[in-house]
Amino acid sequence: MNQSARTFIASKAPRKAFKSRGSALWRIILLVLVLGVAAGFAVARFLLNDQLQARYDQLKKQFDNTVAQAQADTARLQAALDTAQGRLAVEQSTRKGLEASLGTLQKQLGQAHDQLAFFHQLFPPGPRGSINIRAFDVRQQQGILTYKVLLSRNATDDAPFKGVLQFEAQGREHGKTVKISLVPEQIAAASGAQDDSAAQADSGRLALSFDQFQRREGELALPEGFTPDTVTLSVLQGDTVRVSRTVKVS
């Protein structure tokens, strides 16, 4: 091998070694870059996971709060619904009771109208404004007379009839036939009347005030030694006798 060949070989060997060292350096740099990228990705992923976890926790908390509020609202609305249904049940029960009572009252009113119409057919009311003695009964019991009387009136206006009842008895006293006024001792009034009556002991009359019907019952005092045969009931308006009836004492 000559001198020039040796020189060429000697100059080529350092270039090859330099190229080999540069390639290794690039590999190291590339490895460092790859590791840096991987580390950065790992750090970014870690930070992103923390942010996502924090966001998830925030959203979950909001969701839980929303669910709790919805459950509270549902419970409140259910309680209000139960209360409303309870009130509705009570109102329906009350309404049914009132309807039943109304039906009963309407039925009774219809029966009363039928009875009134029946009585009017049995007892013609007579001229308008006239007073009628529908029934009059007198019984003797242990020194007194008990009486029952039913009056009716064919009313002409809203004003009630005002007058008096007067009782007179005819019988025997000390062997003679006499006629006396009887003094009421006890009075009872009923059935559709406006009654402000009071016994007038000094005159033996009873005040009378009614619209269409008046039922009276009570007791009449008998003088000692007097035996009644008949009793006459008179209805007076002022000093005018509007109607009278005489019955035998039972």
URVEN-V912870 format. One record per residue. N is the residue number from 1. RES is the residue in three letters. PHI is phi as a letter, one per 40 degrees, with the letter a starting at -180 (NA if undefined). PSI is psi in whole degrees, 0 to 359 (* if undefined). Layout:
# URVEN-V912870
<<N | RES | PHI | PSI> <N | RES | PHI | PSI>>
This chain:
# URVEN-V912870
<<1 | MET | NA | 129> <2 | ASN | c | 180> <3 | GLN | c | 320> <4 | SER | c | 322> <5 | ALA | c | 319> <6 | ARG | c | 319> <7 | THR | c | 318> <8 | PHE | c | 316> <9 | ILE | c | 319> <10 | ALA | c | 325> <11 | SER | c | 335> <12 | LYS | c | 328> <13 | ALA | c | 318> <14 | PRO | c | 325> <15 | ARG | c | 319> <16 | LYS | c | 318> <17 | ALA | c | 324> <18 | PHE | c | 317> <19 | LYS | c | 320> <20 | SER | c | 319> <21 | ARG | c | 321> <22 | GLY | c | 321> <23 | SER | c | 318> <24 | ALA | c | 323> <25 | LEU | c | 318> <26 | TRP | c | 324> <27 | ARG | c | 319> <28 | ILE | c | 316> <29 | ILE | c | 316> <30 | LEU | c | 318> <31 | LEU | c | 319> <32 | VAL | c | 317> <33 | LEU | c | 316> <34 | VAL | c | 315> <35 | LEU | c | 322> <36 | GLY | c | 317> <37 | VAL | c | 317> <38 | ALA | c | 318> <39 | ALA | c | 316> <40 | GLY | c | 319> <41 | PHE | c | 318> <42 | ALA | c | 316> <43 | VAL | c | 316> <44 | ALA | c | 320> <45 | ARG | c | 320> <46 | PHE | c | 314> <47 | LEU | c | 320> <48 | LEU | c | 320> <49 | ASN | c | 320> <50 | ASP | c | 317> <51 | GLN | c | 317> <52 | LEU | c | 320> <53 | GLN | c | 318> <54 | ALA | c | 318> <55 | ARG | c | 320> <56 | TYR | c | 315> <57 | ASP | c | 321> <58 | GLN | c | 313> <59 | LEU | c | 320> <60 | LYS | c | 320> <61 | LYS | c | 317> <62 | GLN | c | 319> <63 | PHE | c | 315> <64 | ASP | c | 319> <65 | ASN | c | 318> <66 | THR | c | 317> <67 | VAL | c | 317> <68 | ALA | c | 318> <69 | GLN | c | 319> <70 | ALA | c | 319> <71 | GLN | c | 319> <72 | ALA | c | 316> <73 | ASP | c | 320> <74 | THR | c | 316> <75 | ALA | c | 318> <76 | ARG | c | 316> <77 | LEU | c | 323> <78 | GLN | c | 320> <79 | ALA | c | 318> <80 | ALA | c | 321> <81 | LEU | c | 317> <82 | ASP | c | 318> <83 | THR | c | 316> <84 | ALA | c | 319> <85 | GLN | c | 322> <86 | GLY | c | 315> <87 | ARG | c | 320> <88 | LEU | c | 319> <89 | ALA | c | 318> <90 | VAL | c | 316> <91 | GLU | c | 320> <92 | GLN | c | 319> <93 | SER | c | 316> <94 | THR | c | 318> <95 | ARG | c | 319> <96 | LYS | c | 320> <97 | GLY | c | 317> <98 | LEU | c | 320> <99 | GLU | c | 320> <100 | ALA | c | 316> <101 | SER | c | 319> <102 | LEU | c | 319> <103 | GLY | c | 319> <104 | THR | c | 316> <105 | LEU | c | 319> <106 | GLN | c | 321> <107 | LYS | c | 315> <108 | GLN | c | 321> <109 | LEU | c | 319> <110 | GLY | c | 319> <111 | GLN | c | 320> <112 | ALA | c | 318> <113 | HIS | c | 319> <114 | ASP | c | 317> <115 | GLN | c | 320> <116 | LEU | c | 317> <117 | ALA | c | 323> <118 | PHE | c | 317> <119 | PHE | c | 321> <120 | HIS | c | 326> <121 | GLN | c | 321> <122 | LEU | c | 321> <123 | PHE | b | 93> <124 | PRO | d | 135> <125 | PRO | c | 345> <126 | GLY | g | 191> <127 | PRO | c | 154> <128 | ARG | c | 132> <129 | GLY | g | 355> <130 | SER | c | 152> <131 | ILE | b | 136> <132 | ASN | b | 140> <133 | ILE | c | 101> <134 | ARG | c | 320> <135 | ALA | a | 145> <136 | PHE | a | 121> <137 | ASP | b | 136> <138 | VAL | b | 132> <139 | ARG | b | 145> <140 | GLN | c | 132> <141 | GLN | a | 108> <142 | GLN | f | 58> <143 | GLY | g | 3> <144 | ILE | b | 166> <145 | LEU | b | 133> <146 | THR | b | 140> <147 | TYR | b | 155> <148 | LYS | b | 136> <149 | VAL | a | 143> <150 | LEU | b | 122> <151 | LEU | b | 153> <152 | SER | b | 159> <153 | ARG | a | 133> <154 | ASN | c | 90> <155 | ALA | c | 141> <156 | THR | b | 341> <157 | ASP | a | 188> <158 | ASP | c | 346> <159 | ALA | c | 133> <160 | PRO | c | 159> <161 | PHE | c | 135> <162 | LYS | b | 126> <163 | GLY | a | 206> <164 | VAL | a | 156> <165 | LEU | b | 138> <166 | GLN | b | 131> <167 | PHE | b | 131> <168 | GLU | b | 140> <169 | ALA | b | 145> <170 | GLN | b | 131> <171 | GLY | a | 205> <172 | ARG | b | 138> <173 | GLU | a | 119> <174 | HIS | f | 40> <175 | GLY | g | 3> <176 | LYS | b | 150> <177 | THR | c | 122> <178 | VAL | b | 163> <179 | LYS | b | 125> <180 | ILE | b | 160> <181 | SER | c | 138> <182 | LEU | b | 139> <183 | VAL | b | 122> <184 | PRO | c | 139> <185 | GLU | b | 328> <186 | GLN | a | 135> <187 | ILE | b | 141> <188 | ALA | b | 135> <189 | ALA | b | 148> <190 | ALA | a | 178> <191 | SER | f | 90> <192 | GLY | g | 36> <193 | ALA | b | 154> <194 | GLN | b | 99> <195 | ASP | b | 113> <196 | ASP | b | 32> <197 | SER | c | 154> <198 | ALA | a | 143> <199 | ALA | c | 135> <200 | GLN | b | 88> <201 | ALA | c | 331> <202 | ASP | c | 329> <203 | SER | b | 351> <204 | GLY | g | 25> <205 | ARG | b | 155> <206 | LEU | b | 130> <207 | ALA | c | 146> <208 | LEU | b | 133> <209 | SER | a | 120> <210 | PHE | a | 167> <211 | ASP | c | 291> <212 | GLN | b | 317> <213 | PHE | b | 148> <214 | GLN | a | 126> <215 | ARG | b | 131> <216 | ARG | b | 149> <217 | GLU | a | 150> <218 | GLY | i | 200> <219 | GLU | b | 149> <220 | LEU | b | 129> <221 | ALA | c | 142> <222 | LEU | b | 133> <223 | PRO | c | 150> <224 | GLU | c | 133> <225 | GLY | g | 0> <226 | PHE | b | 131> <227 | THR | b | 112> <228 | PRO | c | 145> <229 | ASP | b | 313> <230 | THR | b | 157> <231 | VAL | b | 133> <232 | THR | b | 126> <233 | LEU | b | 128> <234 | SER | b | 138> <235 | VAL | b | 117> <236 | LEU | b | 143> <237 | GLN | b | 106> <238 | GLY | g | 235> <239 | ASP | b | 6> <240 | THR | c | 130> <241 | VAL | c | 115> <242 | ARG | c | 322> <243 | VAL | a | 152> <244 | SER | a | 158> <245 | ARG | a | 141> <246 | THR | b | 132> <247 | VAL | b | 156> <248 | LYS | c | 147> <249 | VAL | c | 126> <250 | SER | c | *>>
